[in-house]
């Protein structure tokens, strides 16, 4: 089966789907019309599905080859948009004010629908199952974890998961992939420093939370620069400081918030422990107290070595060996596919969607973001090739 030719033959349909989705973006856990569109498409193709995680969808294609290889591979596509004003000057730009598919999830959804269409048409080529995971709220709360909680990796049990993300820094026709850690883990923190306010002219009568907050901001940077192995990428960013109402008033409290990004479970736990110790230590020495809240967010995304090898072999048949690039370093960004990858062997790759000649150069999460739609059939073909090769290997 030449999946590349199959995918190219439905290119016009893929472009039409992608542009329809692009015109009607919806935010996380509000993807009602997107979900309805997905379900109608699957129903028209004769693919069974269930609703999951409020606005998510889980489809399943059951192979009919009958060679007793009872395995299940899951393919994932995220479906939510972002709260960004679309400033592109094209007819398919967003028709929803201040909402936009600025990260390519419309493309991901389109690719998964295209793969579903072709795999269902060719289910006689394999036994076992292909699960289709249409994930809501990737950009916000991480819909994958809710899907997992509701059982999408069971009945039948998923053996492995494959996902992708469009990448505007890569030219269309290429992909990038990496073994091991692909994306960082993320933890959000909020620190409320409780001091004692008073007149700015008499600071000795106060416990100044602004000065204390300043010491904390600087001290937190030493966790990365002096306490985590310099070979291990990590970031601690303070993104906001709030406190005070006037120039001559020392406030009673200041709130600091930010993020921790790490590349291993060990560093993740250590950074959180040291943040608490540093904040409490500085506050105690300054006669203040602190309320510290750390919210665990997305985990590290790990690519399984065997899955990467299998995917590379599949991708070579679509793109050729020279167009498969190696991702040298993990990305500090987070990706909720990591929840799936922490549960099952997984492979996640970046699909080239940039094109300098077409001026498709703007970064994800920007108001001018777009993709070269020539990448859509390539993504479809690789997902199909990977699924079939996994399900037919002994």
C-alpha positions as CSV (number, residue, x, y, z in Angstrom):
1,X,0.0,0.0,0.0
2,X,1.4,3.4,-1.0
3,X,0.0,5.6,1.8
4,X,1.7,8.7,0.4
5,X,-0.3,8.4,-2.8
6,X,-3.4,7.7,-0.9
7,X,-3.0,10.7,1.3
8,X,-2.1,13.0,-1.7
9,X,-5.3,11.8,-3.4
10,X,-7.4,13.3,-0.6
11,X,-5.3,16.5,-0.2
12,X,-8.1,18.8,-1.3
13,X,-10.4,17.3,1.4
14,X,-7.7,17.7,4.0
15,X,-7.2,21.4,3.1
16,X,-10.9,22.0,3.2
17,X,-11.2,20.4,6.7
18,X,-8.2,22.3,8.0
19,X,-9.5,25.7,6.8
20,X,-12.9,25.0,8.2
21,X,-11.4,24.3,11.6
22,X,-9.1,27.3,11.3
23,X,-12.0,29.6,10.7
24,X,-13.9,28.3,13.8
25,X,-11.4,27.9,16.7
26,X,-12.6,27.0,20.2
27,X,-10.8,27.2,23.5
28,X,-10.0,24.3,25.8
29,X,-13.1,22.3,27.1
30,X,-15.3,24.5,24.9
31,X,-14.6,22.7,21.7
32,X,-18.3,21.7,21.2
33,X,-18.6,22.5,17.5
34,X,-15.1,21.0,16.8
35,X,-16.1,17.9,18.6
36,X,-19.4,17.7,16.7
37,X,-17.6,18.0,13.4
38,X,-15.2,15.2,14.3
39,X,-18.0,12.9,15.4
40,X,-20.0,13.6,12.2
41,X,-16.9,12.9,10.1
42,X,-16.2,9.6,11.9
43,X,-19.9,8.6,11.6
44,X,-19.9,9.3,7.9
45,X,-16.8,7.1,7.5
46,X,-18.4,4.3,9.5
47,X,-15.9,4.6,12.4
48,X,-17.2,3.9,15.9
49,X,-16.4,6.4,18.6
50,X,-17.2,7.5,22.1
51,X,-17.2,10.9,23.8
52,X,-14.6,11.4,26.5
53,X,-13.3,14.2,28.7
54,X,-16.2,16.5,28.0
55,X,-15.4,17.6,24.5
56,X,-12.9,14.9,23.5
57,X,-13.5,12.0,21.1
58,X,-12.1,8.5,21.0
59,X,-12.6,6.6,17.8
60,X,-11.6,3.1,17.1
61,X,-10.8,1.2,13.8
62,X,-10.8,-2.6,14.2
63,X,-8.5,-4.4,11.7
64,X,-10.1,-7.3,9.8
65,X,-7.0,-9.2,8.5
66,X,-7.5,-11.9,11.1
67,X,-3.9,-13.1,11.7
68,X,-4.3,-13.1,15.5
69,X,-2.0,-10.2,16.1
70,X,-4.1,-8.5,18.7
71,X,-2.4,-5.2,19.3
72,X,-3.6,-1.6,19.6
73,X,-1.9,1.6,18.6
74,X,-3.3,5.0,19.4
75,X,-2.8,8.1,17.3
76,X,-3.4,11.5,18.9
77,X,-4.5,14.9,17.6
78,X,-5.3,17.9,19.8
79,X,-8.3,20.0,18.9
80,X,-8.2,23.3,20.9
81,X,-7.3,26.9,19.9
82,X,-5.8,29.9,21.7
83,X,-7.2,33.3,22.9
84,X,-5.3,35.2,20.2
85,X,-6.6,37.7,17.6
86,X,-5.9,36.3,14.1
87,X,-4.3,39.0,12.0
88,X,-3.7,37.0,8.9
89,X,-5.0,38.5,5.7
90,X,-6.6,35.4,4.0
91,X,-10.1,34.2,3.5
92,X,-9.8,31.3,6.0
93,X,-8.5,33.4,8.9
94,X,-10.5,33.0,12.2
95,X,-14.1,34.1,12.1
96,X,-14.3,34.0,15.9
97,X,-13.1,37.2,17.6
98,X,-10.0,36.9,19.7
99,X,-9.7,33.2,19.1
100,X,-7.3,31.5,16.8
101,X,-5.7,28.2,15.9
102,X,-2.3,29.7,16.5
103,X,-0.5,26.4,17.3
104,X,-1.5,24.2,14.5
105,X,-4.1,22.0,16.3
106,X,-6.4,22.4,13.3
107,X,-3.7,20.7,11.3
108,X,-3.3,18.0,13.9
109,X,-7.0,17.3,13.9
110,X,-7.1,17.2,10.1
111,X,-4.2,14.8,9.9
112,X,-5.9,12.4,12.4
113,X,-9.1,12.6,10.5
114,X,-7.3,11.9,7.2
115,X,-5.4,9.0,8.8
116,X,-8.7,7.6,10.1
117,X,-10.3,7.8,6.7
118,X,-7.5,5.9,5.0
119,X,-6.9,3.4,7.7
120,X,-10.6,2.5,7.9
121,X,-10.6,2.1,4.1
122,X,-7.6,-0.3,4.4
123,X,-8.4,-2.1,7.6
124,X,-8.1,-5.4,5.8
125,X,-4.4,-4.9,5.8
126,X,-4.0,-5.3,9.6
127,X,-5.5,-7.0,12.6
128,X,-5.6,-5.4,16.0
129,X,-6.9,-1.8,16.5
130,X,-6.2,1.8,15.9
131,X,-7.5,4.2,18.5
132,X,-8.0,7.8,17.5
133,X,-7.5,10.2,20.4
134,X,-8.9,13.7,19.7
135,X,-7.7,15.5,22.8
136,X,-9.3,18.7,24.2
137,X,-7.6,21.5,26.2
138,X,-4.0,20.6,25.3
139,X,-3.1,24.3,25.8
140,X,-4.6,24.7,29.2
141,X,-5.4,21.8,31.6
142,X,-4.0,18.9,29.5
143,X,-7.0,17.0,28.3
144,X,-4.9,13.9,28.0
145,X,-4.9,13.2,31.7
146,X,-8.7,13.4,31.8
147,X,-8.9,11.1,28.8
148,X,-6.6,8.6,30.5
149,X,-8.7,8.8,33.7
150,X,-11.8,8.0,31.8
151,X,-10.2,4.9,30.3
152,X,-9.1,5.7,26.7
153,X,-6.0,3.6,27.1
154,X,-8.1,0.5,28.0
155,X,-10.8,-1.7,26.4
156,X,-9.0,-2.6,24.3
157,X,-5.7,-1.9,26.0
158,X,-3.4,0.5,24.1
159,X,0.1,-0.8,23.6
160,X,1.7,2.3,22.2
161,X,0.9,5.9,21.2
162,X,2.1,8.1,18.3
163,X,1.7,11.9,18.1
164,X,3.0,14.9,16.2
165,X,3.2,18.6,16.2
166,X,3.6,21.0,13.3
167,X,6.9,22.9,13.4
168,X,7.2,26.2,11.6
169,X,11.0,26.3,11.9
170,X,11.2,23.2,9.8
171,X,10.6,23.3,6.0
172,X,7.6,21.4,4.8
173,X,8.8,18.0,3.6
174,X,11.0,17.3,6.7
175,X,10.4,16.0,10.2
176,X,12.4,16.1,13.4
177,X,12.6,13.4,16.0
178,X,14.5,12.6,19.2
179,X,15.0,9.6,21.5
180,X,14.6,10.1,25.3
181,X,13.4,13.5,26.7
182,X,11.7,15.6,24.1
183,X,9.9,18.3,26.2
184,X,10.3,19.7,29.7
185,X,8.1,19.2,32.8
186,X,6.3,22.2,34.1
187,X,5.3,23.3,37.6
188,X,3.6,26.6,38.5
189,X,4.3,28.3,41.8
190,X,2.7,31.1,43.8
191,X,4.4,32.6,46.8
192,X,2.6,35.0,49.1
193,X,4.9,36.8,51.5
194,X,3.3,38.0,54.7
195,X,5.1,40.9,56.3
196,X,4.0,43.9,58.3
197,X,3.0,47.1,56.5
198,X,3.5,50.7,57.4
199,X,4.7,54.2,56.5
200,X,7.5,54.3,53.9
201,X,9.3,56.9,56.0
202,X,9.6,54.5,59.0
203,X,10.7,51.1,57.5
204,X,12.1,50.0,60.8
205,X,8.6,49.6,62.1
206,X,7.6,47.2,59.3
207,X,8.6,43.8,57.9
208,X,9.0,44.9,54.2
209,X,7.7,42.1,51.9
210,X,8.9,43.9,48.8
211,X,12.6,43.7,49.9
212,X,12.0,40.1,51.0
213,X,10.5,39.3,47.6
214,X,13.5,40.9,45.9
215,X,15.8,38.6,47.8
216,X,13.7,35.6,46.9
217,X,13.6,36.4,43.2
218,X,17.4,36.5,43.1
219,X,18.0,33.5,45.3
220,X,15.7,31.3,43.2
221,X,18.0,31.8,40.3
222,X,20.8,30.0,42.2
223,X,18.8,26.7,42.1
224,X,19.5,26.5,38.4
225,X,22.9,28.2,38.3
226,X,24.5,26.5,41.3
227,X,22.5,23.5,42.4
228,X,21.3,21.6,39.3
229,X,23.9,19.8,37.2
230,X,25.0,22.2,34.5
231,X,24.5,19.5,31.9
232,X,20.8,19.4,32.7
233,X,18.6,22.2,31.2
234,X,16.3,23.9,33.7
235,X,14.5,27.2,34.1
236,X,13.0,29.0,37.0
237,X,11.1,32.1,35.8
238,X,9.3,34.6,38.0
239,X,6.6,36.0,35.8
240,X,4.8,38.3,38.1
241,X,5.2,40.3,41.3
242,X,2.2,42.1,42.9
243,X,2.2,44.2,46.0
244,X,1.8,47.8,47.2
245,X,-0.6,50.7,46.4
246,X,1.5,53.9,46.8
247,X,5.1,55.2,46.8
248,X,5.1,56.0,50.5
249,X,3.3,52.9,51.9
250,X,5.1,49.6,52.7
251,X,2.5,46.9,52.0
252,X,1.7,44.0,54.3
253,X,2.0,41.3,51.6
254,X,3.5,40.6,48.2
255,X,2.7,37.8,45.8
256,X,5.2,36.2,43.4
257,X,4.3,33.7,40.7
258,X,6.2,31.8,38.1
259,X,7.2,28.5,36.6
260,X,9.7,25.7,37.0
261,X,10.8,23.8,33.9
262,X,13.0,20.7,34.2
263,X,14.1,17.7,32.1
264,X,14.1,14.9,34.7
265,X,12.0,13.6,37.5
266,X,15.0,14.0,39.9
267,X,15.6,17.6,39.0
268,X,11.9,18.3,39.1
269,X,11.5,17.1,42.7
270,X,14.8,18.8,43.8
271,X,13.8,22.2,42.3
272,X,10.5,22.2,44.1
273,X,12.1,21.2,47.4
274,X,14.7,23.9,47.2
275,X,12.2,26.6,46.2
276,X,10.3,25.8,49.4
277,X,13.5,25.8,51.5
278,X,14.8,29.0,50.1
279,X,11.6,30.9,50.4
280,X,11.0,29.7,54.0
281,X,14.6,30.4,55.0
282,X,14.6,34.0,53.7
283,X,11.2,34.7,55.2
284,X,12.3,33.3,58.6
285,X,15.5,35.3,58.6
286,X,13.5,38.5,57.8
287,X,10.7,37.9,60.4
288,X,8.1,37.2,57.7
289,X,6.1,34.1,56.7
290,X,5.2,32.7,53.4
291,X,2.3,30.7,51.8
292,X,3.7,28.6,49.0
293,X,1.6,26.8,46.4
294,X,3.2,24.6,43.8
295,X,0.9,23.2,41.1
296,X,2.2,20.2,39.3
297,X,1.6,20.6,35.6
298,X,2.7,18.6,32.5
299,X,5.3,15.9,33.0
300,X,8.4,15.3,30.8
301,X,7.7,13.9,27.4
302,X,9.7,10.7,26.8
303,X,10.2,9.1,23.4
304,X,10.7,5.3,23.6
305,X,13.8,4.1,21.8
306,X,12.2,1.2,20.0
307,X,9.2,3.3,19.0
308,X,11.5,6.0,17.5
309,X,13.3,3.4,15.5
310,X,10.1,1.9,14.2
311,X,8.8,5.4,13.3
312,X,12.0,6.4,11.5
313,X,11.7,3.3,9.3
314,X,8.1,4.1,8.5
315,X,8.8,7.8,7.8
316,X,11.7,7.0,5.5
317,X,9.2,5.3,3.1
318,X,7.2,8.6,2.9
319,X,9.9,11.3,3.0
320,X,13.2,9.6,2.4
321,X,16.1,9.3,4.9
322,X,17.6,12.7,4.2
323,X,14.5,14.5,5.3
324,X,14.4,12.9,8.8
325,X,16.3,15.3,11.1
326,X,17.5,14.6,14.6
327,X,16.3,16.9,17.4
328,X,19.6,17.6,19.3
329,X,18.2,19.1,22.5
330,X,14.9,18.8,24.4
331,X,12.5,21.7,24.2
332,X,11.7,23.8,27.2
333,X,8.1,24.0,26.1
334,X,5.6,21.5,27.5
335,X,3.3,19.1,25.7
336,X,0.3,17.2,27.1
337,X,1.1,14.2,24.9
338,X,3.5,13.6,27.8
339,X,0.7,12.1,29.8
340,X,0.2,9.4,27.2
341,X,3.9,8.9,26.9
342,X,4.2,8.4,30.7
343,X,1.6,5.6,30.5
344,X,2.7,3.7,27.3
345,X,5.7,3.5,25.0
346,X,5.3,6.5,22.7
347,X,6.8,8.4,19.8
348,X,6.3,12.1,19.2
349,X,7.8,14.0,16.3
350,X,7.7,17.5,14.7
351,X,6.3,17.8,11.2
352,X,7.8,20.5,9.1
353,X,5.2,23.1,8.2
354,X,7.2,26.2,7.3
355,X,7.8,27.6,3.9
356,X,10.0,30.7,3.4
357,X,8.9,31.2,-0.2
358,X,5.3,31.4,0.9
359,X,6.2,33.6,3.8
360,X,5.0,31.0,6.3
361,X,7.6,31.9,8.8
362,X,5.7,33.2,11.9
363,X,6.1,31.4,15.2
364,X,3.4,29.4,17.0
365,X,1.3,31.4,19.4
366,X,1.6,34.5,17.2
367,X,-1.2,36.3,15.5
368,X,0.3,35.6,12.0
369,X,0.9,31.9,12.5
370,X,0.0,29.6,9.5
371,X,1.2,26.3,8.1
372,X,2.1,25.1,4.6
373,X,-0.8,22.8,3.9
374,X,1.4,20.6,1.8
375,X,2.4,19.1,5.1
376,X,-1.1,17.7,5.7
377,X,-0.9,14.6,3.4
378,X,2.6,13.9,4.5
379,X,1.4,13.8,8.2
380,X,-1.5,11.6,7.2
381,X,0.8,9.2,5.3
382,X,3.3,8.8,8.1
383,X,0.6,8.2,10.7
384,X,-0.9,5.5,8.5
385,X,2.4,3.9,7.7
386,X,3.4,3.8,11.4
387,X,0.1,2.3,12.5
388,X,0.1,-0.5,9.9
389,X,3.7,-1.4,10.4
390,X,3.3,-1.6,14.1
391,X,0.2,-3.7,13.8
392,X,1.6,-6.1,11.2
393,X,5.1,-6.7,12.7
394,X,5.6,-9.9,14.6
